[in-house]
Amino acid sequence: MLLDPHGTLVTEAQKTELIDTVLAYGQDDPEWQRKAHAVVAQARLRGELSGSGRGMDAVLDHLARADAAAGLTRGAEDGAGAGPAGGTDDRLGHGIDLARLAAMSHRGQTAGAHDDLETAGEMWRQLRDSPALSPYQRRVMGAQQAGFDAQAAAQRGDLAATDAHLAELLAVHAELEPDDVTRLELWTMAENARSARDRLAQELGAPPAPPLTGRSTVAALRRAARGLPRDHRAWVLGDNGVNRFMRAGQSGDPVAVGEAMELIQEAYDLVDDGSDSKLRYGYCLGVGHCGLAGTQHLPTARDRHLARGIALLEDALRTAGGPEHRLYASAGLALGRAYRTRGELRRDDKGRGRRTGLDALRGHAWAALVQSGTQHAAQAVAMATTTALEVAGWCLRDHALDEAVQALDACRGLLLHAATTSRTVPERLLAAGHEALAAEWRAAGLATAPADPLTAARAPMSVPSALRRRVLAALTGSDATQDRLLDPPGPDEIATALRTLRKDALVYLVPAGDDTPGTAVVVTSTGAVHCVPLPTLTEDAPALRAYAGAPHADAARLAQDARDGAPSGAAARVDERVLGPVPGWSGARPDQPSLRERLDRLCGWAWYAGTRPLLDVFATRTGRPPRLVLVPMGTLGLVPWHAAWAQGPDGRRRYALHEAEISYAASARLLCDVAARPGAAHRGAALVVGNPTGDLRWAGAEADAVQRAFYPRGRFLGRRESGGADGPGTPREVLSWLTGTDGDGPGEEGAVLHLACHASIARTARRTAHLSLHDGELAAEELTEAVAGAGRDRLGLVVLAACRSHVSGRGHNEAYSLATAFLVAGARSVIGSLWPVPDDATSVLMFLTHHFLRTEGEPPARALRRAQLWMLDPARELPAGLPARLAERAARVDPDDLSAWAGFTHLGQ
């Protein structure tokens, strides 16, 4: 079998018979079993490298059995007095290690499992200094790993690392002899890595790298590949063809496009039917033919290319089998586009394209759920929301509104969905009758609360993607107990959640696309779906561009309202609750509009672009304002829609929150999950954290006042002028309270957590948002991955009195913020902010929110709204219990200064 490089001498039946014979022999001989499993693993590995890749679990299992047999062999020899290596074949052990490296790497590539690729990289770093490797092997294998590392770095957005790994690969390529066939394989890896690098550079707006030197002509490439084994030859021709096709398409060179497609076709003809390579090259050919159809002037040529492309894409989608394949989403979307194109002539294909595109979105959900952590999931679904918005546009153009809701939510907040799902897997498995899998999941550690929550947060326990694949396959199968993990909730489910939450409607605010005007897609509490045209709702609106593109800190204002108490006009340091110092700030810029000015323009635009038309639809005779939950798509998520305004007949501003109670949601999925949690009166235990870093004067005063007035039996962490804190407010203290590992914790239902502190957003970091606490930080990713459900359903309300605590550091449509991280961690309601809020006004607003919550028994959404309306009322009366220092600050708040009160939003119940 190992001497059949072209796969033509030994049939599949003969391979199976040989394998069964080898494994059946010598059952009581550990040394034979070790060799047998190692040889079988090598044989199966050889077949899987050119196959679907789905058999790599079996390959790795054989290698594990070989290791186990080696342990039995050493045990017997030790008992007989032999040395520890006596009777063992070190070369065999080295071969097992290399086979495991190849299998792990290939499984990571074919299954899209980033943890497998990282494990393979670590394996190579352990193996590369082995004396069993020749210098030549070490150089070549190091170059191959550099190719894998370059593509992994490109996926995670690290351009510098991509370039470094690519340079390492090309250096080894240049050192090899001209007639060394390995040069051709390394060159192919370099082409693949370079394509990934170019895509990343384009996304980042970075300059392109210089062209690769030494690229062969098509004829020379064919000659060089002629002597390679069949599967290697197919890979070289096919992957070089794919890369040439992408470059030719960008340059618009029809001759180069044709040559590239010929190379891909040759590879397609060489590989086995049903293999992963057949699927991949067929998908590329299908996309190519559909693209060529659009360039043809003659209808017959256009129809011929389109028919060929559709046939190839249909075959690719069938071969993929389902959303578990990494190309399922891409192939489904391409096929949906092709059907839509053909639908211009065949009307029934319009709907077929829509449905194909919707089903393809399930592949993105699978890709997120199968990853072993948030960072891996973020890499896997980077393009998911772009795909979903395209399909949603198809649905809106066809007025298929139920399907539009499905498309809009299918790829919204997938990282949050993955984190929420991880917590509920054991219960889901038990409900579906998979007790063994549930036990295996628990054994992996994710469902077990750690003894030290901070240690778990720094190195969160994660379930390997191989186990995740088996769990997802069990939960999303085709039997009657199928779990709908891959599908978003439908209008009826959303309506049930809305009724539970006593809300009137969920509203997706969808900005205009290439072929679709701005739209509000509304799901009511009765399950009806409506569409409200919003023709001026666009992400290109000047007011939105000016706000979204401006620096995060308003230096002029912060210089005047420095939170360390510096006098007005002093050279004060910028001291915001979330951002910390602003790099490069040296004072106010007179040519830059202030935050207040930018917000005035933004919210004035928001009134006419979205809020007014929407409120007109909800004009009711119930005597109360409508209660709406907004899901703003893209950069619309930066807009405080509740603060949209217009001038009233009395000359004063009329804000949206005067006419409606507005909450926000990351997705319908998360909204439905939160709605299913038991309600609470917010009268349980409380933890108040104030000014833990010691540099936010008013945050400390606010937290002190809130704890004394409303939660006198609650705990206080941080610094307050009167002293008496229960601790300095470290990450360990906060996590210990959240998880109950300190013996206290949320306890009964309805616990409240109030955090008045700094926080930060870092969009390129593995930890994209974090709170700054005493002597350390607590990240959003640590909350979603490490809290592990301890205290779940007991945390009633989290108040994040910190700047930008509801701004996503992982892309607007992921909606992955500190606020949503607390929802995933088990909170029922969260209050978070959209920008760097002023310390003094925030302190007043937070006190008033707790006043309405605790004194008047309002639910969180209404308590925040009433506090904001109080700030807007020029005749406002100070509530009883408001400390004199906060009362003095309250008197200075300008009602029409949106930066003072409008930044805070409500999510959840």
Phi, psi and omega in degrees: 000319181286345180259023180241070189297331182266357177067034184242352187262329184244125180283165179297321179297318178294322178299315181298317180296317179298316181297313180299320181294314181298317183285332181285334183281145172063044183299331183263008183250100183302322182295318177295316181298324177299310181294320182297311180294325178294317181292318179297319178299317179297317181295315180291325177299316180301319179287322183287334180298335177249006182255212186279342183084354184286346181268007181293334175299319179293321178300311181295328177294317177299320179294322177295322178293324176297318177296319180296319178296324177298322178296320176296320180298313181295324179296318180295319182290322178298321180294334180268002178091007180281163177292165184297334180254005185298131176081354180263155183254104182299327178297324178294317178298321177295320178297322177297317179298317180293321178295321179295319177300313181295318182293317181295318179296316182292322178295322178297321181288314185284328182266354182068032183261107185290331179292326176297319180294321177293321177297318178298319177298320178293322176302316181296320180297333177278333184269338193293339178264008181295134178293346179287343178271133174285160177305322180295314179299319182297318179295312184293313181293325176297321178293320178297316178296324177299324176296315177298317182295325179297316180292322178295320179295322178296322180295325180271003173086021182258093184292320181298315179294322177302312180296321181295315180293322179296319178297321178298317179296314182292329178295317178293319178304318182290335182280339185285154179295148183302329182267007178284118183296339179296334179302321182293321179291320177294323178297321178297319177296322179295320178298317179296315180294322180295322177297318177297321179296317181295321178296318179295316181300321179295318179297321184275352184073022180275155180293148178292153177282159177300152180300146175294134178264144178096013180291129184284158169288166179299318180296316179296324178297316179298316181298316182295326183277349188299325184273000181280155171304156189306312183291325177292318179298318179298318181296315180297311181294315185292311183291322174296323177297318180298314181294321177293324179297317180295318179294318181295323178296321180291325181272348180072032181266104185293327179295314180295325176299314180298316179297319180295318180293329175296319177297315179297320179297319178299317178296317180301320181287337183278328189276162183285146174298140179083355181279163177296324179294321178299317180296313186295313181288328176295320177299314180297318178296320179298315177298320180297314180294321178295323176294318178296329179301325181286349181260357185273140178269330181273130181303323182295318179293319179298313182295324180296313179295318182295318179297317179296317180297317180296318180299317180293318180291322176299318179295319179298317181293321176296318181294322178301324173087322182178183186296347180290343180276139186295337180262003184299314182295317182293315181294320180294319179294316179298319179292320177301317177299317181296318177299318180298320178296314179292336180294344174297334179255329182240103190301326183294340181285344177300307179294323178298319177296318177302309184294323177296317178297319179298316179295325180298329181298337178296334177296325178291321178297317178300314182301325178287316186290332186278345184284157186271359179190172185298317182297317178297318180296322180298321177294323186289332187243028185303324184257010187297315185289329176298316178298314183296320179293326176296314179294321177299323177298320176302314183296318180293321179295329179270001182058035174265081193289322177300319179290328176298319177299316179300315182293317183297324183267345187301321183242024180265126177062041183294329179292322176293320178299318180296318180293318178296317182297320181304328181285333187256003184302312182302317179296319180297317181295317180296320179296331180269002177085022181251068184297320182296318179294322178298318178295321180294320178297315180297322180296334178290346171102349186293326185271007183253124178293128183285156177293321178243102185296331180290322176298318178295324181292323181287329178223074187298139177291138182223149178272129181301150183296331179298317177290321178301320179299318180293322179294315180296321178298322180290324185274340184244022179291181186266008182280182187290340182264022184305130176273140185265044181298327185272353185247138175287164178292147177273176181305322181294318178294319178297319179298320178298316179297318180298318179295320178300320182274358182059044176250156183267330184195152169255132186233117171273122175264109188250116180290161179299141175249193182301318183238012186229129177288164175301144188211146165253119176261117191248127171249119183271171180290352174266355181093000178284148179240129181233162179234126178247113180295133177229077191298335181261009180277100183216148178287350178269003180302132184305320181295322179287319178298318181296323180286310185294328183270356183279160175304150185290333182255142176264092189301320183299313182293317185294330176294329180278329185244047182300136188276355175270009175085011179295146181295156181302134177088353180289161177282066185281149174283151179285124191226068185274161181289336184245314194280331190072195183299145178265117183303134174081002182285132179226023179126177183289144175258117184294339182271000183254127178300146178288166177302319179301316181294317180296319179293322177302313181293318181298312185283335171294318176296318184300328180297310185279330183282332186217313191289313183298311178300324181291316180293329177300324179292328186260016174299117186239169176250020184279348181082006177226157178293147175294149181251109188244147173243119184260140171238087182281131183270146176062215182291353173298341178291348178276350187272131173278085187298332178292343181256009174301141188217159171215159180286130178275170180298337179272005180087353179263159179288144173244118184262158180301324182289348170293329188253350183207153170263116189242122171247176182229156179219145175289324181192163174294327178304307183291325178299315180295322179296315181293322180297332181282350179281146181300142178287165181209156182268003179059042179235024178271209180294164180216144171232124179244126180244121183230125173049053183292339179269353173079011184234017178235089188303310186285334175297321177294317179296319179299309183297320178300313181295318181297314183293317182291321185280324191241338183225059186298336178264002178280170180269150176235128175239142178121215183232132171221151188299328182278354181075191175085021179286154179274359179169166184284346180091053179274162175303322181295320180295316181294314180295323179296322177292317181299319184270350181078010182284351178267006181084357179245262174074186184303329178062238183291168181296147175093022179295151181239135175238122178243124183238112177247097189199182173284161168205171182217153172241131177222098191291342182256003184267159175293332176249101194273344179209136179209155172270141176264113182246185181292121174062034177160180184232157176232114187267156176301318180297326179290325177295314185285333185261335190244339180295328168058032171083356177295130183081004181300141180071008174245341180276107186280313187215135171241124176252112180262087180277064183214157185286145174051033180283352170238045172241130184279134173266005182236032180097140188299319184284344171286333178053035184266096184233177174298322181296311181289332176298322177291327174297317178296325181287355173122355180292151177267329178222145178221139172246123181224176187236162186253347182206176178292100187277148179290140187297315186289311181295324178299321181299320179293313182299320181292320177298315181296323178299313178294328177300310181290329180291312189267320185279322184250003172068026179282146171292162188305316182299316182286327179296316178295317181299316181294325177294320179291321175297323176299317179296332182277344187276113180294340180258025186299145177252138182289133179286155177297139177094353179289119181303150185302321182295319178288325178298320178298319178292321182300324182293339183267352185288126176279121183302329183264013173269095185300328182297341184277332188223336191278350185289343185270137184232157178248138174228145174100214185285000000 
